[in-house]
Amino acid sequence: MKKIAIYPGTFDPITNGHLDIIRRAMRIFDSVLVAIAISDEKKPMFSLEKRVQMAKTAVKEIKGVEVEPFSNLMVEFAKSKNILTVIRGLRAVSDFEFELQMGYANASLDNEIETIYLMPSLDNAFISSSVVRSILKHHGNASHLYPKEIESFIKGKV
């Protein structure tokens, strides 16, 4: 039986930190589904379609990784794909409380769901989509924080 995990998030935009977590997850699982949430409440900088395109472009060289959007509860989406393991990244202690609550909430919705927390490498530990967006909004250079493959998407937005 194939070991499959889901890596949900907004990915607004996908960063080198996200790719780090995806690569780490691929050491453990046969495949990883990068699940991109609509997240209208977060008022994303990039449209859902652009976020999906960016993620697909960024992971195209990583065998076993697929990208799909979703609009329902992540637990329901995972179940519809027969996936029982959720991957989440932890950069710092400040992430832990939120991620722990989300893990417990997901488990309360489906007690078969397991959450695995992975840490990025030290080089990527400070990178977040919100940091990238902030730099982009102020017309700074954030190209060292996201995959070079998505540069054209970023340039089209700024």
C-alpha positions, 0 to 999 in steps of 0.5 A: 500500500502506498504511503500518501500524505497531504500538505495543506496550506494557502501557499500565497506564494509557495516558498523555499520553506514549503519546498523544504518541507515537501522534500522532507515529506517525500523521504517518508512518503511515496507521494505528497498531495500539496492541497491549496486552500481557497482561504478567502478569509486571509485575502490572498495576494495571488488568486487560487489559480495562480497559487496552484500554477505556482505550486505545480511549477515549483514542484514539477521536478519532484517525483511523487508530488501532486497539487490540487486546490480545495474549498471544503474542510481539509479533513473532508478533502483528505478523506475524499483522497483516501489520505490519513496523514497530514504534514505541517511545518514548524518553523519556530515555537510560535507556530507550535500552539496554532499547529497543535490546535489545528492537529487536535481539531482535525483529529476531533473531526476524524480520529483516523487522521494523523498529523506529522510536524516537520521542521525546515532546515535552518536556512529556511526556518524564518521564511513564511509566505507573509514575509515574502508578501510583505517584501513584495508589497514594499517592492523589495527583492524576495527572490532568495525566499521563493523558488526561481521557477515562479519568478515570472508569476511574482513579477506579474503580480508586483 
